[in-house]
Amino acid sequence: MKLVFMMVVVISALAPSRAFAQAAAPSQGDVLAALLVEVRGLRQAMERAATVGARIQLLVARVQLQEQRIAESSRRVAAVRDELAKIDTEAAGMLMQVTQFEGMLEKVPRDEREGMQRMLDNFKIQTASFEKRRQDLANEESLLLQQVAADQGRWSDVNAQLDDLERTLAVPVKK
């Protein structure tokens, strides 16, 4: 009888542990499934971070390149404008001399007139070359201003892409 009583006690003690073990098995499966979902989410987040990181580096490099282009073009515009101002000053001085010589030409005796006419012709040639150079510089300035505007447009586009990427990063990752 003691043997039967011991067996009943052992069986009754083991029965709840088996039930608990069977109940724990599904919860372990749930934990594993949850862990698998979490690992997949982490993997996706890491892949996304790697992709986004590369895109950010590329876009930042493009922004820097555009900024360099804009700065260089702006320096060239400034140099052209400086040269234009210098040409305008020299041309204005030359034009004054032409006007003076033309006024004096009529008052000079005939024998001196030929030499003055040659000087006047030289001044006119120099004035024409100044005007040609001024037109070339004005055309170059116009082209450079167009280039600056185009570069600024590209800079804005790349900057907008960076803004979009920043907004994308602010959105939480979906599981």
C-alpha positions in Angstrom: 0.0 0.0 0.0 2.8 2.3 0.7 4.1 1.6 -2.8 0.8 2.5 -4.3 0.6 5.6 -2.2 4.2 6.6 -3.3 3.3 6.1 -6.9 0.2 8.2 -6.6 2.2 11.0 -5.0 4.9 10.7 -7.8 2.3 10.7 -10.6 0.4 13.6 -9.1 3.7 15.5 -8.7 4.7 14.8 -12.3 1.4 15.4 -13.9 1.4 19.2 -13.4 5.0 19.5 -14.5 4.2 17.6 -17.8 1.2 19.9 -18.3 3.4 22.9 -17.6 6.1 21.6 -20.0 3.5 21.1 -22.7 2.1 24.6 -22.0 5.6 26.1 -22.0 6.4 24.5 -25.4 3.9 26.7 -27.3 5.1 29.8 -25.4 8.7 29.0 -26.4 7.5 28.8 -30.0 5.8 32.1 -29.6 9.0 33.6 -28.2 11.0 32.1 -31.1 8.6 33.5 -33.6 8.7 36.9 -32.0 12.5 36.7 -32.0 12.5 35.7 -35.7 10.3 38.7 -36.5 12.6 41.0 -34.6 15.7 39.6 -36.2 14.2 40.1 -39.7 13.2 43.7 -38.7 16.8 44.4 -37.5 18.2 43.0 -40.7 15.9 45.2 -42.8 16.9 48.2 -40.7 20.6 47.4 -41.1 20.1 47.0 -44.9 18.2 50.2 -45.0 20.8 52.1 -42.9 23.6 50.9 -45.3 21.6 52.0 -48.3 20.6 55.3 -46.8 24.2 55.9 -45.6 25.5 55.4 -49.1 22.9 57.7 -50.6 23.6 60.3 -48.0 27.3 60.2 -48.8 26.6 60.5 -52.5 24.2 63.4 -52.1 26.5 65.2 -49.8 29.4 64.8 -52.3 27.1 66.2 -55.0 26.1 69.2 -52.9 29.7 69.9 -52.3 30.6 69.6 -55.9 27.7 72.0 -56.9 28.8 74.5 -54.2 32.4 74.4 -55.7 31.0 74.9 -59.2 28.9 77.8 -58.0 31.8 79.4 -56.1 34.1 79.0 -59.1 31.5 80.4 -61.5 30.9 83.3 -59.2 34.6 84.1 -59.0 34.8 84.0 -62.8 31.7 86.4 -63.0 33.5 88.8 -60.6 36.7 88.7 -62.6 34.8 89.3 -65.8 32.9 92.2 -64.2 36.2 93.7 -62.9 37.7 93.4 -66.4 34.6 95.0 -67.9 34.9 97.9 -65.5 38.5 98.4 -66.5 37.7 98.2 -70.2 34.9 100.7 -69.8 37.2 103.1 -68.0 39.9 102.8 -70.6 37.4 103.1 -73.5 35.8 106.2 -71.9 39.3 107.8 -71.7 40.1 106.8 -75.2 36.7 108.2 -76.4 37.5 111.5 -74.7 40.8 111.7 -76.5 39.1 110.9 -79.8 36.7 113.7 -79.2 39.4 116.1 -78.2 41.5 115.2 -81.3 38.5 115.6 -83.6 37.9 119.1 -82.2 41.6 120.0 -82.5 42.0 118.5 -86.0 40.1 121.4 -87.6 42.2 124.0 -85.8 45.6 122.4 -86.7 47.5 123.6 -89.8 47.4 121.3 -92.8 51.0 120.0 -92.5 50.3 118.8 -88.9 46.9 117.5 -89.7 48.1 114.3 -91.3 50.0 113.2 -88.2 47.1 114.0 -86.0 44.8 112.1 -88.3 46.9 109.0 -88.0 46.9 109.4 -84.2 43.1 109.8 -84.3 42.8 106.7 -86.5 44.9 104.7 -84.0 42.7 106.0 -81.2 39.6 104.9 -83.1 41.1 101.5 -83.8 41.9 101.1 -80.0 38.4 102.2 -79.2 36.9 99.7 -81.5 39.1 96.9 -80.0 38.0 98.0 -76.5 34.4 97.8 -77.7 34.9 94.3 -79.2 36.5 93.1 -76.0 33.7 94.7 -74.0 31.1 92.8 -76.0 33.1 89.5 -75.6 33.2 90.1 -71.9 29.5 90.9 -71.7 28.7 87.7 -73.6 31.0 85.7 -71.3 29.3 87.3 -68.2 25.9 86.3 -69.6 27.0 82.7 -70.1 28.6 82.5 -66.7 25.4 83.9 -65.1 23.4 81.2 -66.9 25.9 78.6 -65.6 25.6 79.9 -62.1 21.8 79.8 -62.3 21.9 76.2 -63.7 24.4 75.1 -61.0 22.2 76.7 -58.3 19.2 74.8 -59.7 21.2 71.5 -59.5 22.2 72.4 -56.0 18.6 73.0 -55.0 17.6 69.6 -56.6 20.3 67.7 -54.7 19.4 69.6 -51.5 15.7 68.7 -52.0 16.8 65.0 -52.3 18.6 65.3 -49.0 15.5 66.8 -47.4 13.4 63.9 -48.7 15.9 61.4 -47.4 15.9 63.2 -44.0 12.1 63.0 -43.9 12.3 59.3 -44.9 14.7 58.7 -42.0 12.3 60.3 -39.6 9.6 57.8 -40.4 9.7 54.8 -38.0 10.6 51.4 -39.5 7.5 49.2 -40.0 7.7 45.5 -38.9 
